[in-house]
Amino acid sequence: MKYVLKKPVKAGNDDVRELTFREEIVAGDMRDIPIGEEGMTVGHLLKIAGRLCGYPELVINKLSLEDTGEVLKIVGGFMNAGPETGPTP
């Protein structure tokens, strides 16, 4: 999945104009991300976003507020994806 940034950001000498997210989230993407009572924060979701598109946090942290909101929606879609398993109560 590709997302074209409204406001490109600098990564060294390069301008990052779009983020390309992998098709699925894997276990390693969730490493060190709290679940349960602690819950996830925007920072945790942005960390996952960076892992999914291959950019370090330094680049993801430069996203504009508008782009951040769209990236959070994309990551949220990954988090909610997949069929339910087990019996329905």
MMTF fields as JSON, N, C-alpha, C and O atoms, coordinates in Angstrom:
{
  "mmtfVersion": "1.0.0",
  "mmtfProducer": "UNKNOWN",
  "numBonds": 355,
  "numAtoms": 356,
  "numGroups": 89,
  "numChains": 1,
  "numModels": 1,
  "chainsPerModel": [1],
  "groupsPerChain": [89],
  "chainIdList": ["A"],
  "bondAtomList": [4, 2, 8, 6, 12, 10, 16, 14, 20, 18, 24, 22, 28, 26, 32, 30, 36, 34, 40, 38, 44, 42, 48, 46, 52, 50, 56, 54, 60, 58, 64, 62, 68, 66, 72, 70, 76, 74, 80, 78, 84, 82, 88, 86, 92, 90, 96, 94, 100, 98, 104, 102, 108, 106, 112, 110, 116, 114, 120, 118, 124, 122, 128, 126, 132, 130, 136, 134, 140, 138, 144, 142, 148, 146, 152, 150, 156, 154, 160, 158, 164, 162, 168, 166, 172, 170, 176, 174, 180, 178, 184, 182, 188, 186, 192, 190, 196, 194, 200, 198, 204, 202, 208, 206, 212, 210, 216, 214, 220, 218, 224, 222, 228, 226, 232, 230, 236, 234, 240, 238, 244, 242, 248, 246, 252, 250, 256, 254, 260, 258, 264, 262, 268, 266, 272, 270, 276, 274, 280, 278, 284, 282, 288, 286, 292, 290, 296, 294, 300, 298, 304, 302, 308, 306, 312, 310, 316, 314, 320, 318, 324, 322, 328, 326, 332, 330, 336, 334, 340, 338, 344, 342, 348, 346, 352, 350],
  "bondOrderList": [1, 1, 1, 1, 1, 1, 1, 1, 1, 1, 1, 1, 1, 1, 1, 1, 1, 1, 1, 1, 1, 1, 1, 1, 1, 1, 1, 1, 1, 1, 1, 1, 1, 1, 1, 1, 1, 1, 1, 1, 1, 1, 1, 1, 1, 1, 1, 1, 1, 1, 1, 1, 1, 1, 1, 1, 1, 1, 1, 1, 1, 1, 1, 1, 1, 1, 1, 1, 1, 1, 1, 1, 1, 1, 1, 1, 1, 1, 1, 1, 1, 1, 1, 1, 1, 1, 1, 1],
  "groupList": [{"groupName": "MET", "atomNameList": ["N", "CA", "C", "O"], "elementList": ["N", "C", "C", "O"], "formalChargeList": [0, 0, 0, 0], "bondAtomList": [1, 0, 2, 1, 3, 2], "bondOrderList": [1, 1, 2], "singleLetterCode": "M", "chemCompType": "L-PEPTIDE LINKING"}, {"groupName": "LYS", "atomNameList": ["N", "CA", "C", "O"], "elementList": ["N", "C", "C", "O"], "formalChargeList": [0, 0, 0, 0], "bondAtomList": [1, 0, 2, 1, 3, 2], "bondOrderList": [1, 1, 2], "singleLetterCode": "K", "chemCompType": "L-PEPTIDE LINKING"}, {"groupName": "TYR", "atomNameList": ["N", "CA", "C", "O"], "elementList": ["N", "C", "C", "O"], "formalChargeList": [0, 0, 0, 0], "bondAtomList": [1, 0, 2, 1, 3, 2], "bondOrderList": [1, 1, 2], "singleLetterCode": "Y", "chemCompType": "L-PEPTIDE LINKING"}, {"groupName": "VAL", "atomNameList": ["N", "CA", "C", "O"], "elementList": ["N", "C", "C", "O"], "formalChargeList": [0, 0, 0, 0], "bondAtomList": [1, 0, 2, 1, 3, 2], "bondOrderList": [1, 1, 2], "singleLetterCode": "V", "chemCompType": "L-PEPTIDE LINKING"}, {"groupName": "LEU", "atomNameList": ["N", "CA", "C", "O"], "elementList": ["N", "C", "C", "O"], "formalChargeList": [0, 0, 0, 0], "bondAtomList": [1, 0, 2, 1, 3, 2], "bondOrderList": [1, 1, 2], "singleLetterCode": "L", "chemCompType": "L-PEPTIDE LINKING"}, {"groupName": "PRO", "atomNameList": ["N", "CA", "C", "O"], "elementList": ["N", "C", "C", "O"], "formalChargeList": [0, 0, 0, 0], "bondAtomList": [1, 0, 2, 1, 3, 2], "bondOrderList": [1, 1, 2], "singleLetterCode": "P", "chemCompType": "L-PEPTIDE LINKING"}, {"groupName": "ALA", "atomNameList": ["N", "CA", "C", "O"], "elementList": ["N", "C", "C", "O"], "formalChargeList": [0, 0, 0, 0], "bondAtomList": [1, 0, 2, 1, 3, 2], "bondOrderList": [1, 1, 2], "singleLetterCode": "A", "chemCompType": "L-PEPTIDE LINKING"}, {"groupName": "GLY", "atomNameList": ["N", "CA", "C", "O"], "elementList": ["N", "C", "C", "O"], "formalChargeList": [0, 0, 0, 0], "bondAtomList": [1, 0, 2, 1, 3, 2], "bondOrderList": [1, 1, 2], "singleLetterCode": "G", "chemCompType": "PEPTIDE LINKING"}, {"groupName": "ASN", "atomNameList": ["N", "CA", "C", "O"], "elementList": ["N", "C", "C", "O"], "formalChargeList": [0, 0, 0, 0], "bondAtomList": [1, 0, 2, 1, 3, 2], "bondOrderList": [1, 1, 2], "singleLetterCode": "N", "chemCompType": "L-PEPTIDE LINKING"}, {"groupName": "ASP", "atomNameList": ["N", "CA", "C", "O"], "elementList": ["N", "C", "C", "O"], "formalChargeList": [0, 0, 0, 0], "bondAtomList": [1, 0, 2, 1, 3, 2], "bondOrderList": [1, 1, 2], "singleLetterCode": "D", "chemCompType": "L-PEPTIDE LINKING"}, {"groupName": "ARG", "atomNameList": ["N", "CA", "C", "O"], "elementList": ["N", "C", "C", "O"], "formalChargeList": [0, 0, 0, 0], "bondAtomList": [1, 0, 2, 1, 3, 2], "bondOrderList": [1, 1, 2], "singleLetterCode": "R", "chemCompType": "L-PEPTIDE LINKING"}, {"groupName": "GLU", "atomNameList": ["N", "CA", "C", "O"], "elementList": ["N", "C", "C", "O"], "formalChargeList": [0, 0, 0, 0], "bondAtomList": [1, 0, 2, 1, 3, 2], "bondOrderList": [1, 1, 2], "singleLetterCode": "E", "chemCompType": "L-PEPTIDE LINKING"}, {"groupName": "THR", "atomNameList": ["N", "CA", "C", "O"], "elementList": ["N", "C", "C", "O"], "formalChargeList": [0, 0, 0, 0], "bondAtomList": [1, 0, 2, 1, 3, 2], "bondOrderList": [1, 1, 2], "singleLetterCode": "T", "chemCompType": "L-PEPTIDE LINKING"}, {"groupName": "PHE", "atomNameList": ["N", "CA", "C", "O"], "elementList": ["N", "C", "C", "O"], "formalChargeList": [0, 0, 0, 0], "bondAtomList": [1, 0, 2, 1, 3, 2], "bondOrderList": [1, 1, 2], "singleLetterCode": "F", "chemCompType": "L-PEPTIDE LINKING"}, {"groupName": "ILE", "atomNameList": ["N", "CA", "C", "O"], "elementList": ["N", "C", "C", "O"], "formalChargeList": [0, 0, 0, 0], "bondAtomList": [1, 0, 2, 1, 3, 2], "bondOrderList": [1, 1, 2], "singleLetterCode": "I", "chemCompType": "L-PEPTIDE LINKING"}, {"groupName": "HIS", "atomNameList": ["N", "CA", "C", "O"], "elementList": ["N", "C", "C", "O"], "formalChargeList": [0, 0, 0, 0], "bondAtomList": [1, 0, 2, 1, 3, 2], "bondOrderList": [1, 1, 2], "singleLetterCode": "H", "chemCompType": "L-PEPTIDE LINKING"}, {"groupName": "CYS", "atomNameList": ["N", "CA", "C", "O"], "elementList": ["N", "C", "C", "O"], "formalChargeList": [0, 0, 0, 0], "bondAtomList": [1, 0, 2, 1, 3, 2], "bondOrderList": [1, 1, 2], "singleLetterCode": "C", "chemCompType": "L-PEPTIDE LINKING"}, {"groupName": "SER", "atomNameList": ["N", "CA", "C", "O"], "elementList": ["N", "C", "C", "O"], "formalChargeList": [0, 0, 0, 0], "bondAtomList": [1, 0, 2, 1, 3, 2], "bondOrderList": [1, 1, 2], "singleLetterCode": "S", "chemCompType": "L-PEPTIDE LINKING"}],
  "groupTypeList": [0, 1, 2, 3, 4, 1, 1, 5, 3, 1, 6, 7, 8, 9, 9, 3, 10, 11, 4, 12, 13, 10, 11, 11, 14, 3, 6, 7, 9, 0, 10, 9, 14, 5, 14, 7, 11, 11, 7, 0, 12, 3, 7, 15, 4, 4, 1, 14, 6, 7, 10, 4, 16, 7, 2, 5, 11, 4, 3, 14, 8, 1, 4, 17, 4, 11, 9, 12, 7, 11, 3, 4, 1, 14, 3, 7, 7, 13, 0, 8, 6, 7, 5, 11, 12, 7, 5, 12, 5],
  "groupIdList": [1, 2, 3, 4, 5, 6, 7, 8, 9, 10, 11, 12, 13, 14, 15, 16, 17, 18, 19, 20, 21, 22, 23, 24, 25, 26, 27, 28, 29, 30, 31, 32, 33, 34, 35, 36, 37, 38, 39, 40, 41, 42, 43, 44, 45, 46, 47, 48, 49, 50, 51, 52, 53, 54, 55, 56, 57, 58, 59, 60, 61, 62, 63, 64, 65, 66, 67, 68, 69, 70, 71, 72, 73, 74, 75, 76, 77, 78, 79, 80, 81, 82, 83, 84, 85, 86, 87, 88, 89],
  "secStructList": [7, 3, 3, 3, 3, 3, 3, 3, 3, 3, 3, 6, 6, 3, 3, 3, 3, 3, 3, 3, 7, 7, 1, 1, 7, 7, 4, 4, 4, 4, 6, 6, 7, 7, 7, 6, 6, 1, 7, 7, 7, 2, 2, 2, 2, 2, 2, 2, 2, 2, 2, 2, 2, 6, 7, 7, 2, 2, 2, 2, 6, 6, 7, 7, 2, 2, 2, 2, 2, 2, 2, 2, 2, 2, 2, 2, 2, 2, 2, 6, 7, 1, 7, 7, 7, 1, 7, 7, 7],
  "xCoordList": [0.85, 0.0, 0.895, 1.834, 0.601, 1.379, 0.556, -0.651, 1.246, 0.632, 1.542, 2.716, 1.023, 1.775, 1.647, 0.544, 2.778, 2.793, 2.318, 2.655, 1.543, 1.107, 2.288, 2.412, 3.157, 4.349, 5.55, 5.739, 6.365, 7.546, 8.463, 8.467, 9.239, 10.187, 11.585, 11.746, 12.583, 13.978, 14.455, 14.172, 15.19, 15.877, 17.31, 17.625, 18.168, 19.521, 19.453, 18.945, 19.961, 19.929, 18.705, 18.494, 17.901, 16.747, 15.447, 15.289, 14.524, 13.17, 12.297, 12.223, 11.639, 10.703, 9.347, 8.806, 8.8, 7.537, 6.389, 5.22, 6.727, 5.678, 6.192, 7.395, 5.261, 5.568, 4.903, 3.724, 5.662, 5.116, 5.089, 6.13, 3.887, 3.695, 3.636, 3.023, 4.276, 4.164, 2.714, 1.886, 2.412, 1.037, 0.487, -0.724, 1.367, 0.863, 1.809, 3.001, 1.256, 2.027, 2.504, 1.764, 3.732, 4.282, 4.69, 4.714, 5.004, 5.306, 6.4, 6.285, 7.451, 8.555, 8.149, 8.77, 7.108, 6.619, 6.039, 5.984, 5.609, 4.97, 5.942, 5.547, 7.214, 8.205, 8.287, 8.391, 8.238, 8.327, 7.136, 7.233, 6.018, 4.804, 3.885, 3.533, 3.487, 2.651, 1.229, 0.675, 0.667, -0.723, -1.406, -0.751, -2.686, -3.411, -3.689, -4.014, -3.556, -3.901, -3.055, -3.544, -1.791, -0.917, -1.385, -1.378, -1.785, -2.295, -1.228, -0.117, -1.594, -0.68, -0.893, -2.001, 0.184, 0.135, 0.368, 0.665, 0.235, 0.543, 1.999, 2.315, 2.863, 4.278, 4.489, 5.298, 3.769, 3.873, 3.368, 3.985, 2.255, 1.702, 2.648, 2.777, 3.307, 4.272, 5.5, 6.082, 5.894, 7.0, 6.639, 7.459, 5.41, 4.945, 4.909, 5.287, 4.458, 4.405, 5.789, 5.947, 6.78, 8.148, 8.619, 9.293, 8.261, 8.646, 7.949, 8.541, 6.712, 5.954, 6.419, 6.294, 6.955, 7.383, 8.9, 9.403, 9.633, 11.086, 11.825, 12.993, 11.182, 11.868, 12.106, 11.269, 13.256, 13.538, 12.63, 12.039, 12.537, 11.694, 12.068, 11.201, 13.341, 13.795, 13.036, 12.715, 12.746, 12.002, 10.514, 9.875, 9.964, 8.539, 8.187, 7.1, 9.087, 8.838, 8.747, 8.279, 9.181, 9.131, 7.834, 7.639, 6.943, 5.695, 4.859, 4.833, 4.181, 3.263, 2.091, 1.874, 1.351, 0.203, -0.826, -1.398, -1.061, -2.019, -1.559, -2.349, -0.283, 0.244, 0.254, -0.02, 0.565, 0.552, -0.823, -0.939, -1.862, -3.228, -3.552, -4.174, -3.139, -3.4, -2.598, -3.105, -1.349, -0.511, -1.097, -1.079, -1.61, -2.232, -3.459, -3.709, -4.222, -5.374, -4.918, -5.531, -3.85, -3.331, -2.876, -3.221, -2.107, -1.623, -2.799, -2.808, -3.78, -4.971, -5.675, -6.216, -5.675, -6.265, -5.534, -6.154, -4.205, -3.424, -3.757, -3.858, -3.922, -4.172, -5.538, -5.717, -6.487, -7.837, -8.079, -9.17, -7.069, -7.243, -7.25, -6.702, -7.873, -7.849, -9.158, -9.898, -9.44, -10.694, -10.621, -9.544, -11.758, -11.84, -11.654, -12.021, -11.082, -10.91, -11.563, -11.81, -11.835, -12.43, -13.929, -14.514, -14.549, -16.015, -16.534, -15.884, -17.686, -18.343, -19.147, -19.931, -18.966, -19.714, -21.205, -21.965],
  "yCoordList": [-1.169, 0.0, 1.23, 1.324, 2.166, 3.402, 4.569, 4.656, 5.466, 6.71, 7.849, 7.878, 8.778, 9.941, 11.035, 11.461, 11.475, 12.497, 13.84, 14.223, 14.54, 15.893, 16.853, 17.793, 16.599, 17.414, 16.473, 15.827, 16.389, 15.521, 15.886, 17.023, 14.906, 15.12, 14.745, 13.975, 15.295, 15.023, 13.784, 13.6, 12.931, 11.78, 11.864, 11.35, 12.51, 12.776, 13.772, 14.879, 13.394, 14.275, 14.031, 14.734, 13.036, 12.65, 13.246, 13.47, 13.494, 13.891, 12.647, 11.97, 12.346, 11.226, 11.792, 12.654, 11.314, 11.825, 10.844, 11.225, 9.565, 8.571, 7.475, 7.241, 6.819, 5.682, 4.459, 4.494, 3.382, 2.138, 1.133, 0.731, 0.739, -0.184, -1.616, -1.894, -2.533, -3.954, -4.384, -3.7, -5.517, -6.01, -6.504, -6.468, -6.967, -7.499, -7.182, -6.947, -7.182, -6.979, -8.35, -9.33, -8.427, -9.688, -9.507, -8.391, -10.603, -10.586, -9.583, -8.874, -9.52, -8.609, -7.149, -6.339, -6.8, -5.421, -5.03, -3.85, -6.029, -5.767, -5.856, -5.657, -6.155, -6.286, -4.999, -3.903, -5.152, -4.04, -3.08, -1.949, -3.518, -2.712, -3.238, -4.418, -2.389, -2.869, -3.217, -2.598, -4.206, -4.58, -4.707, -4.635, -4.891, -5.048, -3.715, -2.732, -3.696, -2.498, -1.289, -0.159, -1.522, -0.401, 0.285, 1.512, -0.494, 0.051, 0.697, 0.971, 0.932, 1.56, 3.062, 3.555, 3.773, 5.224, 5.581, 4.71, 6.842, 7.304, 6.968, 6.578, 7.118, 6.794, 5.343, 5.047, 4.442, 3.024, 2.772, 2.02, 3.396, 3.221, 3.777, 3.198, 4.895, 5.46, 4.559, 4.451, 3.91, 2.962, 1.798, 1.368, 1.293, 0.217, 0.701, -0.04, 1.938, 2.498, 2.486, 2.081, 2.923, 2.922, 1.523, 1.322, 0.563, -0.825, -1.356, -2.122, -0.962, -1.452, -0.845, -1.467, 0.373, 1.011, 1.125, 1.629, 0.66, 0.606, 1.9, 2.022, 2.866, 4.107, 4.167, 3.721, 4.72, 4.854, 5.893, 6.738, 5.807, 6.748, 8.199, 9.074, 8.46, 9.823, 10.419, 11.608, 9.619, 10.089, 10.179, 11.188, 9.151, 9.126, 10.293, 10.86, 10.651, 11.747, 13.107, 14.067, 13.211, 14.476, 14.66, 15.704, 13.663, 13.774, 14.949, 15.254, 15.599, 16.677, 16.081, 14.869, 16.923, 16.451, 15.78, 14.752, 16.36, 15.777, 14.397, 13.453, 14.28, 12.992, 11.987, 10.806, 12.444, 11.562, 10.953, 9.754, 11.76, 11.253, 10.171, 9.165, 10.366, 9.373, 8.094, 6.991, 8.246, 7.083, 6.293, 5.062, 6.982, 6.29, 5.501, 4.409, 6.034, 5.301, 4.038, 2.98, 4.152, 2.999, 1.921, 0.75, 2.311, 1.343, 0.741, -0.458, 1.558, 1.045, -0.013, -0.972, 0.15, -0.848, -2.176, -3.238, -2.115, -3.333, -4.009, -5.233, -3.213, -3.758, -4.432, -5.365, -3.975, -4.518, -5.561, -6.125, -5.816, -6.738, -8.191, -8.548, -9.002, -10.442, -10.971, -10.266, -12.211, -12.818, -13.174, -13.443, -13.175, -13.594, -15.1, -15.821, -15.571, -16.998, -17.427, -16.606, -18.695, -19.216, -19.092, -18.457, -19.72, -19.686, -18.315, -17.584, -17.99, -16.741, -16.976, -17.922, -16.123, -16.344, -16.123, -16.267],
  "zCoordList": [0.0, 0.0, 0.0, 0.79, -0.885, -0.958, -0.443, -0.668, 0.257, 0.703, 0.256, 0.623, -0.524, -0.987, 0.072, 0.413, 0.579, 1.619, 1.079, -0.042, 1.873, 1.52, 1.625, 0.84, 2.612, 2.824, 2.929, 3.96, 1.869, 1.908, 3.069, 3.539, 3.523, 4.621, 4.146, 3.199, 4.807, 4.488, 5.229, 6.413, 4.502, 5.09, 4.578, 3.505, 5.347, 4.863, 3.729, 3.906, 2.561, 1.385, 0.511, -0.476, 0.872, 0.054, 0.585, 1.785, -0.336, 0.029, -0.012, -1.037, 1.092, 1.133, 0.74, 1.433, -0.364, -0.898, -0.725, -0.801, -0.491, -0.288, 0.634, 0.746, 1.28, 2.134, 1.521, 1.172, 1.392, 0.88, 2.025, 2.546, 2.402, 3.517, 3.018, 1.987, 3.751, 3.441, 3.523, 4.124, 2.918, 2.851, 4.183, 4.402, 5.083, 6.347, 7.493, 7.298, 8.668, 9.882, 10.363, 10.268, 10.878, 11.381, 12.841, 13.358, 13.482, 14.918, 15.279, 16.279, 14.478, 14.773, 14.787, 15.475, 14.031, 14.017, 15.368, 15.715, 16.123, 17.41, 18.592, 19.741, 18.304, 19.373, 20.187, 19.635, 21.501, 22.459, 22.406, 22.883, 21.833, 21.805, 22.903, 22.889, 23.858, 24.965, 24.519, 23.611, 25.172, 24.937, 26.287, 27.326, 26.277, 27.534, 28.191, 27.526, 29.501, 30.279, 29.909, 29.916, 29.588, 29.24, 27.965, 27.877, 26.994, 25.737, 24.88, 25.332, 23.635, 22.69, 22.66, 22.868, 22.398, 22.257, 20.789, 19.971, 20.467, 19.119, 18.792, 17.668, 19.761, 19.549, 19.155, 18.276, 19.795, 19.448, 18.024, 17.27, 17.661, 16.32, 15.257, 14.179, 15.555, 14.612, 14.482, 13.403, 15.589, 15.53, 14.605, 13.795, 14.729, 13.858, 12.41, 11.503, 12.183, 10.83, 10.197, 9.045, 10.941, 10.431, 10.074, 9.064, 10.904, 10.643, 9.393, 8.633, 9.179, 8.027, 6.707, 5.652, 6.771, 5.514, 5.391, 4.387, 6.406, 6.293, 6.561, 6.194, 7.188, 7.537, 9.041, 9.825, 9.443, 10.872, 11.522, 10.85, 12.834, 13.581, 13.3, 13.307, 13.055, 12.776, 11.597, 11.612, 10.58, 9.412, 9.752, 9.456, 10.362, 10.7, 11.625, 11.517, 12.523, 13.464, 12.782, 13.394, 11.537, 10.797, 10.012, 9.39, 10.03, 9.27, 9.755, 10.947, 8.831, 9.203, 9.98, 9.955, 10.657, 11.433, 10.531, 10.894, 9.354, 8.407, 7.936, 7.907, 7.57, 7.135, 8.284, 8.075, 9.484, 10.647, 10.844, 11.098, 10.732, 10.887, 9.873, 10.215, 8.631, 7.586, 7.827, 7.626, 8.257, 8.544, 9.713, 9.697, 10.715, 11.853, 11.406, 11.917, 10.466, 9.927, 9.208, 9.348, 8.446, 7.719, 8.695, 8.535, 9.699, 10.69, 11.454, 11.734, 11.789, 12.468, 11.643, 12.194, 10.327, 9.443, 9.523, 9.471, 9.649, 9.806, 11.136, 11.212, 12.161, 13.496, 13.581, 14.363, 12.798, 12.841, 11.754, 11.663, 10.935, 9.816, 10.261, 11.304, 9.459, 9.703, 10.228, 10.914, 9.904, 10.372, 11.843, 12.377, 12.484, 13.88, 13.944, 13.015, 15.045, 15.235, 16.535, 17.418, 16.646, 17.87, 17.853, 16.976, 18.853, 18.936, 19.346, 20.093, 18.856, 19.219, 20.486, 20.549, 21.509, 22.774, 22.602, 23.559]
}
